Amino acid sequence: MGLQCCLGGLKLVSSIPPSSYSSSILRPKTLTLALLLHRHQHSPTLPLPFIVRALSSPAIQTTPSSLPDEKFVKPQWKASIDFKWIRDDKVAMAANIENRNSSANLELVLELYEKMLTVQKEVELLRAERNVVANKMKGKLEPAERQKLIEEGKNIKEGLVSLEEDLLKLTDELQQEAQRIPNMSHPDVPVGGEDCSVVRKMVGSPQVFGFPVKDHLQLGRDLDLIDFDAAAEVSGSKFYYLKNAAVLLEMALVNWTIAQVMRRGFTPLTTPEIVRSSIVEKCGFQPRGENTQVYSIEGSDQCLIGTAEIPVGGIHMDSILAETSLPLKYVALSHCFRTEAGAAGTATRGLYRVHQFSKVEMFILCRPEESNSYHEELIRIEEDLFSSLGFHFKILDMASGDLGAPAYRKFDVEAWMPGLGRFGEISSASNCTDYQSRRLGIRYRPEAASTIPTKGKGNLAPPQFVHTLNATACAVPRMIVCLLENYQQEDGSVVIPEPLRPFMGGLEVIRPKSS
């Protein structure tokens, strides 16, 4: 059943998610009307519009038509996908799709691409024939000859309209299928499911307790920090109230994290938390469909964000940046909303998996050759932040089957949560290469190789797509889980890590009220 809730009067419905087009156009001399008619009498039926399956990559949803003359639903946007590269490297592409457990249909993409190229050629043939007829009519002609050319031109025009409609349908179908193909994977990405992920580094050691440890749910009740019961009555399951010192703790985590990341050259942002569905799709998420994690606003083309990565990615949409402006580094604070479809069980209880939470996200736009180094920088920042708070954690190089569609490579951070008795993910850092920028239309113009000034724009280098990266600096609820469970004391109190104390008015220990 779809999950519904209300927010600010809006009804939200959740369902249970470097090249340009290659035309290779030949320009033949003529195309006879007889050939045109023959083509339409014997051309194969074009595939009907299909229902796009929900996966992690973006797509436009359409519904198959039961009426033959129903107009094709055009996509709202088009990605700058390198179809020629997909065709030329189809073996590697097919292996990548299989390794990532994607249901993208590569064969259909290649079939539609070849059909599109064929129709493009035929369109060009007819346009050339139309121009020949138009040129003939410029001279002096006998009335009968002119009338014959008029009729021929009329027939060509009608045939051209039909061909152009076919081309539009093919182009739209091709886009819809191709947008579901995931990004390629880094050569070092482990192949397999999540259990095949490789530990890159283990940091710190687990806290040793001389008393029975409590989980954050018990600590939250005992210290009057969290109220799940009231939130369940007001909003539903997987919502919560933070109270008393927990409110200060959330603000301290946010302010400390932003301050630390700003010191590393990041520009702070707060973002819109409602965005257009197309932006969600362009960033590589599926806003509608089965198992989506996105709340869609009923009766609109808008969604609630699941991460600040989405609105930050849209800031420079459809723009060409100066090379000297790169890299652009942002640290963004937002609320995040996720359906958590299918999430249940003791492993996700309490604050670990919720529908709404605050998060600080890092986002970088850079030159392609620099994205691997910035990926390493992001994971170093995360390591520094979590080490400063005294967490015991491991950094994982995530396996291919666990990568979302945009990610070329992804590092996860899992911290030890003694009350839950396991490691739990608190952060991730992804290099998305040009997957998102091709969809968002974000390019930069390299500085001209030549320093000799010339007139006009002939010396300008062609624009290239930037690479985008994102990483979680602080997902507040899971950070609170780690802090409460790792810093609990035998008397039931919780010690505040020293880096956070200046941001909590000097509070050092959260004590039971009876104390």
Secondary structure, 3 states (H helix, E strand, C coil): CCEEEEECCEEEEECCCCCCCCCCCCCCCCCCHHHHHHHHHHCCCCCCCCCCCCCCCCCCCCCCCCCCCCCCCCCCCCCCCCHHHHHHCHHHHHHHHHHCCCCCCHHHHHHHHHHHHHHHHHHHHHHHHHHHHHHHCCCCCCHHHHHHHHHHHHHHHHHHHHHHHHHHHHHHHHHHHHCCCCCCCCCCCCCCCHHHCEEEEEECCCCCCCCCCCCHHHHHHHCCCEEHHHHHHHCCCCCCEECCHHHHHHHHHHHHHHHHHHCCCCEEEECCCEEEHHHHHHCCCCCCCCCCCCCEECCCCEEECCCCHHHHHHCCCCEEEEHHHCCEEEEEEEEEECCCCCCCCHHHCCCCCCCEEEEEEEEEEECHHHHHHHHHHHHHHHHHHHHHCCCCEEEEECCHHHCCCCCCEEEEEEEEECCCCEEEEEEEEEECCCHHHHHHCEEEECCCCCCCCCCCCCCCCCCEECEEEEEEEEEHHHHHHHHHHHCECCCCCEECCHHHHHHHCCCCEECCCCC
